[in-house]
């Protein structure tokens, strides 16, 4: 479980393909703070640390993960957002994020607003019921507030700190992002579906 508050960015240093899986060596300050078998959010995707060496750690994404996220597009030099799992005695500064990506979205517009930025994102319409005006959305692992919510698009506003300390400064039009919708909405949708059957 995560909060969507990014601690560090990391950089992909090596990619190893084995069958349909891909392993990534990621260099970041977290490599000295985590242990093997711990979970880290990598741009919104919960992955398990498998090995640590020389300021980097290794994680593996299976085919299911590669198909449902933007990890399959990662290359050497890709910058990713990183967050360690939530400590139960800590503050929940963002919102409850599982690290289980629901879909990918596409950036359709970027507007600089004289000190802030707005990103418009399109997403699959089948998830429309899970996003509300001023509701929480995890975008590349970042807890953000959605506005201008439509059936297949929404907008988020980015403050300078978030812009400088995440990989959003590298997101441009047609860029693909990982989306995780609010967990509470998913439980409510499931409850309603079951009560109708």
N, C-alpha and C positions, 0 to 999 in steps of 0.2 A: 504494500500500500504506500502511496506517495501523496504529495500535496500539490504538485505542479509548480513548486518554487524551485527554479533551477539553481544548483550550487556552482557548477563549473561547466565549461565546454571542453570537449575532448576532440582529438583529431584521429581519424582512421589512418593507421600506419601500414597495415598489412591485411590482405584478404586471402583466405585459403578456402578453396572450394573442395568439398568432399562429397561426392554423390550429388544429392539435391540440397545439401546444407552449405552454408557459408559461415566461416569463422572470421571474426574481426579482432585484430589487435588494435586497441584504442589507447592512445597516450593522453594522460590527464593527471592533474594533482590527486585525483581519487585513488590512483594506483597505490599510493603509500598509506591510504587510510582504510582500505577494504581487505577482506579475506576471501579466499576461495570459497565458493558456495553461497556467497551473499548475492542479493538481488540489487541491481541498479537499473534505473530508468534511463534508457538510451533514446533520446528524442521521442519519449512517450512509450517506448516498448520495454517491458520488464524482461531483462535477460540476466542469466546467472553467470557470475564470475567463475571461470574454469581454471585460469592460470594467471600468474602475475610475474612480471620481470621487467627490470630496467625502466621503471616509470610508466609501464603499460600493463593492461590486463586484456585477457582474451575472453570473448563470448561467442556463442554459436547460435545462429538462427536457422531453424528448420524450414522446409519448403512452405509449410502453412504460414509461418510468420513472414517469409519473403513475399508471398502472394498477397497478403492482407495489409502490408505496411509499405513504407518507402525504402526499407532496408536493402532491397534488391537493386536500388539505384545508387547506393553508396559506392564510393570509389576512394582510392588513396587520396588523402587530403580533405575528405569530407569532414566538416565540423558538425558535431552533434551535441545536443543538450543533455546534461547529466544530473541526476539526483539520486541520492541514497534513499533507502526505504525509511518510512516514517517511524520515529521513536514515539512510543505511546505517552511519554512524559513531555513531549514537545508541543509547540504551538502549531495549530493547523492554519497556516497563513493563506493557503490557496483554497482548494476543495479536495474532497476524497477522490484520488486518482488511482486506479488499479494497475495501470501499465498494460492493459489489454486493449489494443487498438481495435476500434469498431469498423473503421473505414479510412480511406485516404480521401483528401480533398485536393482541389486544384486552386491555386492562387489566380484570381481573375483580374485583380487590380491592386496597385500599391499607390497610396497618396501620401506625400509628405505634407504635414500640416504645421509648418513653422515651429518645430520643436517636438512634434510627435508624429506618428505614422498610423495610417489606417490600411488594413489588409482586408480585401474582400475574398471570400473563399466559397467555392461551389462544392457541394457534397451530394451523395446519392439521396434522392427524394424519399427513399424508404425509411430514412432515419429522421424525417421531419418532425415526428411526434416527440422526439427526444430532446429537442432544442427549443427554448423559449426566449423571448425578449428579455435581456438582462440576466440570462441564465449562464451557468458555467460551462465552459468547453475546454478540453485539453487539446492544445495544438502543438505538435512536436514536443509533448510533455509539459508545456507551459500552461498553467491555470490562467484562463482569460475569460472576460465577460463578452458575450455575444450581443450584438445589436443589429438593427436592420434585418432581423431574421425573416427569411422567406422559406418556401417549401424546399428549396434546393440551394440556398446561399445564405451567408451571414457576413457580418463585418466585425473585426476586432480592432481596438485602438491600442497602440503600443507606446508606452512612456520611454524616455531616453535610456533609463537604466536597463530596462528589459531589452531594448534594441541593442545596446552595447554589450550585454552579458549573455546573449543567447545567439542561436544561429539564424534568427529572423532577419538580421541585417543582410544575409545572403539569399533570402527568399525573394524571388522575382516572379513576374507573371508567367504562368504555366508551370511553376514549381509545384511539386507534390508534397503534401504534408500529412502527418499522422493525426487522426482525430479519435478521441475517446469522449463519448457523450456521458453526461452526468449519470452516475450509478443509480441515484434515486429515481430518475425518470425511467430507467430500464426496468427497475423492479415494479414500478407503477404500471408500466405498459404490460408487463408479463401478468400481473394480477388481473388487469382488465381483460386480457385475452383469455385467461383461464376461467374467469367468471362468466364469460359469454358462451363457453363451450359446454 
